């Protein structure tokens, strides 16, 4: 589960940015494109997934159609991986030992 934050740090994402994800809309850690990308990820992760055409339009204009398709595919893959891990209650494996790893709260099901 914590491999994502470990890989993010290797790719240059700072601990500050990881810590600021919950407040990405108002945080100075992110620029406008970052906010749009995070919003897309947030909306595609929700159930049901609901992404306004306006957000797709802004992202399409900013990064192009090919990059938008790739971005949506990566978000979908991470959602698959996260849901698979939750199905088997997989916990942190030590990749981010001492680091920061944002995990959603788990809601018990009946």
N, C-alpha and C positions, 0 to 999 in steps of 0.2 A: 504494500500500500504506500509506503513512504518512498518508493523508487521515483515517483513523479517529482517530488520536491528535490531529491538528490540530483536527478537529471536536469531539472530546471536550474539549479545552482551551477552545474557544470556548463550550461549554455549561457550563463551570465546573468540570470535572474538573482537579484539580491535578497538577502533575508528580509530587508525592509519591504521590498515588493511583495514577498510571500506573506508577510505579516499584515500588509495593507489590503490584501485581496478582499476581505469582507467589506471594506469601505472604499472600493475602487472608484465609485462614482464621484467621491469628493476628495480623494487622496491626491496629493501632489506627486505621488510616486508614478503616476500614469499619465500619458498624454491622451489626446482625444481618440486616436486610432486604437491605442491599448484599451481604452474604455469600451469602444465599440466591439472589439474582439472578445473581451471578457463578458460583455453583455450577451453576445451571440452564444458563447459557451454556457452562460447561465440559463438562457432561454431554451437552448437545445437540451439541457440537462433536466429541466423541469418536466413534470408529467401532468398534463400533456405538454409536449413541446409546442410553443407558440412564439413564432418570430414574425414581427411585423414586416411587411414588404419594404417599409421605409428604412429599416435597419439593413436589410439585404441590399437595398439601393445605395445607401451610404458606403457600405463595405465594398460593393462592386465597383463604385466609382473610385474608392481609395486604393484598392489592391488589385482590381481586375477580376474577371470571371474565373480564370483558371485558378488563381490563388484562393478565391472564395470557395470554390469546389474542394480544393485540397484542405482548406481550413475546416470546413464543415465535416469532411471525412475524418480528419484527425480528432475533432471533438466527438464525433459519433464513436470512433474506436475507443477513445478514453472512457466514454460512458459505458460501452460494452464491458471493458476491462473492470471498471469500478463496480458495476452491478454484479459481474461474475464473482469478484472478490468478496462482495458483501453477501452473496448467496452462500458462500462457504465460510463466512465470518473470518476471513483472512485478516490478520493484524500486521502491524509494522514488522518489517524483517531486519531492521537495523541499518538500512541504507542511509538514513538521515539521523543517525545517532548523534544526539546533542544539537540537531538542527531543528528546523521549523517544518511542520507538515500540517497543512490545513485539512481537516477531515470533517465532513458534515456530521451533525448529531444523528445518532441512530434512534429511530422511533420504534419502540416495541410493537410488534403486531400480535393480534389475538391468536 
